[in-house]
Amino acid sequence: MYHGKANVSIAATINDATLANQIKDDVNKEIQQVKDKIEDYPLYPVIMVGVTYRF
């Protein structure tokens, strides 16, 4: 199954202003790492299992 281009979102709430920039940079790096990993797999397998029973 083709799933298209990767879409990743991560949200963080930071109350400490001294850490805000560091956390923001870390979150952006993590988003990019996940996107890079997902880009390598434009197709993925889909398995469906069904059971039918009749009297």
DATAJO-V692340 format. One record per pair of residues at least 24 apart in sequence whose C-alpha atoms are under 8 Angstrom apart, sorted by sequence separation. I is the first residue (numbers start at 1). J is the second residue. D is the distance in whole Angstrom. If there is no record, write none. Layout:
# DATAJO-V692340
[[I/J/D] [I/J/D]]
This chain:
# DATAJO-V692340
[[8/34/7] [8/35/7] [7/35/7] [6/35/6] [6/38/6] [6/39/7] [5/39/7] [5/42/7] [4/42/6] [3/42/6] [2/42/6] [3/43/6] [2/43/5] [3/44/8] [1/43/5] [2/44/7] [1/44/5] [1/45/6] [1/46/7]]
